[in-house]
Amino acid sequence: MTINELQDEIIEEFSDFTDWMDKYQLLIDLGNEQAPLDERYKTESNLIDGCQSRVWLQADYEDGRINFTAESDALIVKGIIALLIRVVSGHTPDEILSADLYFIDRIGLKDHLSPTRSNGLLAMVKQMRMYALAFKAKEGV
């Protein structure tokens, strides 16, 4: 699936709920469904700067695609990173760098996060793009 198809799928899932408490619960459920991050990746270098909670992000480059895995010590943040991984993981550096992550606004996520969580969300997106940039530069693609 393309990044936009995955985003549309998420928008559809969130549109089933009108109450933000239900949407928060969906985020928590998504985070809980995510496989735990291997302990060896829970290092200082994998911690995302700018997040109020602790978020570890691991990126692996294989066959021209980046696969992300992550974990957070906060339930809602774990759900947010699970959404981001669902959208961008398994795509090429170019696809990730050129993606317009419109689902964040469309599901109202930014409007319903505290300023610190919103900054954390931006930091997660920025870090994923930095990995894409680094892998692109490394491979010269």
N, C-alpha and C positions, 0 to 999 in steps of 0.2 A: 504494500500500500504506500501511496505517496504521503508526504508530510501533511498536505492539505486534506487528504482523505481521512487520515488519522485525527486531525483536528476537528473535522466535521463530525466524526463519530463521537468524540468527546462532547462537543456542543450538543449533539442529539441526546446523549445520556443525561447531561445536566439539565436539559430543557424539560425533562420529566418531572423536575422538582421546582416548585415556586418558592418554598420556604428555605431560607439560607441555613437553617439548622439541619435540614435534610441534606443539603449540598455539603455541609461540613462533615456529616456522617458518611456520605459517599467518599469524600476525600480520605477520611480515616480508614474506611474499608479498603480503599485502593492501596493505601500505605501498608496496611496489615497483610494484604495479599502478596506484596512484594517479597521476594526471597531476601533473607538477610545477607548483608554484605560480608564477604569473607573477612575474618579478623585481620588478616595480613594487610588489608587495604585501609584499615582504620588508622591511618598515620597522619601526622601533622601536615605533610605535603598534600594530602588528599582532602584536607579540611577546606571548606569554602569560606573565604574572607567575606565579611559583610552580612553574615547570617547571625541572627540573635541566638538560634539554636545551633547545635553542632550538626553539620551536614558533611558527610564524606562522599566524594564523587570519584569513581574510578572510570577511566576511559581506556578501552583496548581497541587497537586498530588491526583489522583483519580483512584481507581480500578487498581493500579499498573502502571499507565501511567502518564506522566507529560504533562500538557497542558500549553503552554506559551501564554502570551499576552504581547504586548509591544506598545510603542509609542515613537516617536522622534520629536524634533522640527525642524529637517532638512529633506527635501523632499527625497533626495537620500538615506540617512541613514534609513529613514522610510521604503523605498523599500528593503534595504538590510536586515533589521530585519524581514520584512515580508517574504522574501525568507527563512531565517533561520528557522522561525517559521513553515513555510509550510513543511520544510524537517524534523524537529525533533519533533515538537509538536505532542502529541498523542502516543508517543512511550515510552517504558520502560526505566528506568535508564540505564540498561545494553546495550540496543540498542543504546542509545545516546552516552554512554561512548565509545563504540567500533566502532562507525561510523567513516568512513573516508569521510570527507566532500569534496570530489573531485570536486563537481560542481563549487566551488569557483574558482579553477584554470581553469577548462575546459571552463567556459564562459568568462574567461579573466578578471574577476572582480578585482583580486588583482593587476593586471598590469595596470588597468585604474583608480585606486584610488590614491589620494594624500597619502603621507606617514602617515599623521595624520588619515585619513579615514581608511587606511589599518590597522593601530594600533587599531582603533576603532572596526573594523570588528573582529580582533583577540580577543579583549576584550569581544565582544558579545558572540563569540563562547566559550571562556573560562568561562564566567559567566553561560552559559547554561549547560556546562559540570559540573560546580561546583554545580549547583542545582541538577543535576542528581546524583552526588556523595553524596550529602547531603541526598537526599531522599533514596538512596540505603542504606546508613549507618543507617538511621533512621528506616527503615523497616527491615534491616538485610537480604535483598534479595540477 
